[in-house]
Amino acid sequence: MKKILFLALLSSFVLGADMSGWNNSEAEAEAKAQKAEQARMCEVYTEKIKKYKETMRDDELAQATLNNYVRLQTKFCAKE
């Protein structure tokens, strides 16, 4: 009985250690992908603001739209 308990604890420790390494590499890959997506969105909103200002109407809705683009650009271009 003690051997079975020891083997169960040992196997869970080994699997847990193995899985934690796998999770770290997966988390790193996810963080890298998220950073790349944030950089892409920063470029998208920077370009969107530039183009929108060229053809922007002179009314409250247009200004609200521009303000929203600027807000999103600030969010995605923020340095962490």
TORKOL-793980 format. One record per residue (C-alpha): residue number from 1; x, y, z. Coordinates in nm, 4 decimals. Each point is the difference from the previous one (the first is absolute). Layout:
N
<atom NUM,<X,Y,Z>>
...
END
This chain:
80
<atom 1,<0.0000,0.0000,0.0000>>
<atom 2,<0.2827,0.2402,0.0845>>
<atom 3,<0.1681,-0.0792,-0.3320>>
<atom 4,<-0.3148,0.0848,-0.1926>>
<atom 5,<-0.0406,0.3272,0.1871>>
<atom 6,<0.3677,0.0838,-0.0545>>
<atom 7,<-0.0268,-0.0765,-0.3742>>
<atom 8,<-0.3159,0.2100,-0.0295>>
<atom 9,<0.1623,0.2971,0.1724>>
<atom 10,<0.3200,-0.0388,-0.2007>>
<atom 11,<-0.1818,-0.0230,-0.3315>>
<atom 12,<-0.2138,0.3049,0.0785>>
<atom 13,<0.3139,0.1944,0.0923>>
<atom 14,<0.1771,-0.1019,-0.3210>>
<atom 15,<-0.3040,0.0742,-0.2159>>
<atom 16,<-0.0587,0.3287,0.1804>>
<atom 17,<0.3603,0.1078,-0.0580>>
<atom 18,<-0.0208,-0.1077,-0.3626>>
<atom 19,<-0.3262,0.1851,-0.0540>>
<atom 20,<0.1277,0.3179,0.1653>>
<atom 21,<0.2839,0.0188,-0.2509>>
<atom 22,<-0.2465,-0.0508,-0.2818>>
<atom 23,<-0.2246,0.2721,0.1375>>
<atom 24,<0.2913,0.2435,0.0253>>
<atom 25,<0.0950,-0.0426,-0.3645>>
<atom 26,<-0.3648,0.0254,-0.1001>>
<atom 27,<-0.0420,0.3128,0.2110>>
<atom 28,<0.3117,0.1525,-0.1562>>
<atom 29,<-0.1290,-0.0749,-0.3497>>
<atom 30,<-0.3383,0.1493,0.0890>>
<atom 31,<0.1627,0.3132,0.1445>>
<atom 32,<0.2129,0.0375,-0.3126>>
<atom 33,<-0.3054,-0.0376,-0.2248>>
<atom 34,<-0.1934,0.2514,0.2102>>
<atom 35,<0.2870,0.2490,-0.0227>>
<atom 36,<0.0145,-0.0428,-0.3788>>
<atom 37,<-0.3770,0.0524,-0.0261>>
<atom 38,<0.0237,0.3132,0.2146>>
<atom 39,<0.2740,0.1392,-0.2282>>
<atom 40,<-0.2124,-0.0809,-0.3055>>
<atom 41,<-0.3041,0.1755,0.1472>>
<atom 42,<0.2168,0.3004,0.0872>>
<atom 43,<0.1012,0.0274,-0.3653>>
<atom 44,<-0.3614,-0.0476,-0.1143>>
<atom 45,<-0.1351,0.2827,0.2169>>
<atom 46,<0.2919,0.2307,-0.0751>>
<atom 47,<-0.0691,-0.0380,-0.3723>>
<atom 48,<-0.3770,0.0237,0.0544>>
<atom 49,<0.0398,0.3345,0.1812>>
<atom 50,<0.2228,0.1349,-0.2739>>
<atom 51,<-0.2470,-0.0933,-0.2759>>
<atom 52,<-0.3063,0.1071,0.1984>>
<atom 53,<0.1410,0.3480,0.0626>>
<atom 54,<0.0437,0.0465,-0.3763>>
<atom 55,<-0.3699,-0.0592,-0.0772>>
<atom 56,<-0.1604,0.0891,0.3320>>
<atom 57,<-0.3266,0.1946,0.0053>>
<atom 58,<-0.0450,0.2967,0.2302>>
<atom 59,<-0.2635,-0.1220,0.2452>>
<atom 60,<-0.0330,-0.1545,0.3455>>
<atom 61,<-0.0304,-0.3588,-0.1216>>
<atom 62,<0.3179,0.0271,-0.2048>>
<atom 63,<0.1840,0.1461,0.2980>>
<atom 64,<-0.1341,-0.2780,0.2250>>
<atom 65,<0.1216,-0.2584,-0.2501>>
<atom 66,<0.3448,0.1586,-0.0109>>
<atom 67,<0.0101,0.0125,0.3805>>
<atom 68,<-0.0809,-0.3713,0.0116>>
<atom 69,<0.2761,-0.0797,-0.2494>>
<atom 70,<0.2455,0.2031,0.2091>>
<atom 71,<-0.1126,-0.1806,0.3163>>
<atom 72,<0.0569,-0.3383,-0.1618>>
<atom 73,<0.3338,0.1076,-0.1443>>
<atom 74,<0.1088,0.1102,0.3466>>
<atom 75,<-0.1096,-0.3346,0.1433>>
<atom 76,<0.1811,-0.2114,-0.2598>>
<atom 77,<0.3103,0.2168,-0.0331>>
<atom 78,<0.0590,0.0303,0.3754>>
<atom 79,<0.3399,-0.1242,0.1130>>
<atom 80,<-0.0246,-0.2619,0.2715>>
END
